[in-house]
Amino acid sequence: MFEAVVEVEGLKCWASEVMEGRRASMTVLECRASEGGRSVQNWVEVTAEPQDVPSLAQEIRRHPQVVRTDLAMLRSGLVGLVKTKWCPVWSALKGQTCAVRQHRLAPDGTSRLTIMVSGREALGRLVEELSGSGARVKVLRLSGAVGEAPLTPRQLRVLSEAIEKGYYDYPRRIRQRELAASCGLSSSALSELLRRAERNLLKWYEGKAGPGTAGPRAGSGQRLNHRNA
């Protein structure tokens, strides 16, 4: 398992076009397909000069790729949902054993992606997908590499989907049986798959942290439960 930081130049999307030439920065906190897969939900946080916030919000709403917005205007920027017809990063991630932890856009339109990937081959496929759209891609940093990935591709895919759909949120945004159906699994198979993934991640983390680093102790009240909420 790796954490990779990737810089992407020339990636044309609604966000880079809106940000181009502005004294502002944008972070895409989460990007996922909407129900039915006909659009993409982008949860964003924008930092800008107070006098630029209203015009920036208006430009986002008017962009031809934007379907709907639900943005709160703050003194220092914007925060909220931008629903779009398409997203090149989300499109490149489809079918890959990767998950984006953070997507930051600079004023010059350059994107910096922090990504969890299952291995070098998965990272190579993602770079190839992004480059295929005409962008220039550079891997800036790799960290957290271990001899073997703690998660199988199947475990990573299901765990990523569980996180994206809000299974680990409080309160949960999706029930176990609904998540199982979207993954094409039975409820019991999903529960077992997530338990193994969580156990493997904890073992991997303890191995990185070294001796003396303990996870939640029995009786501490920290317990993962996969029963339907």
Sequence and secondary structure as in RCSB ss.txt:
>XXXX:A:sequence
MFEAVVEVEGLKCWASEVMEGRRASMTVLECRASEGGRSVQNWVEVTAEPQDVPSLAQEIRRHPQVVRTDLAMLR
SGLVGLVKTKWCPVWSALKGQTCAVRQHRLAPDGTSRLTIMVSGREALGRLVEELSGSGARVKVLRLSGAVGEAP
LTPRQLRVLSEAIEKGYYDYPRRIRQRELAASCGLSSSALSELLRRAERNLLKWYEGKAGPGTAGPRAGSGQRLN
HRNA
>XXXX:A:secstr
 EEEEEEEES  SHHHHHHTT SEEEEEEEEEE GGGSSEEEEEEEEE GGGHHHHHHHHHH TTEEEEEEEEET
TEEEEEEEES  HHHHHHTTSSEEEEEEEE TTS EEEEEEESSHHHHHHHHHHHHTTT EEEEEEEE   SS S
S HHHHHHHHHHHHTTTTSSS SS HHHHHHHHT  HHHHHHHHHHHHHHHHHHHHHHH TT     TTSS    
 S  
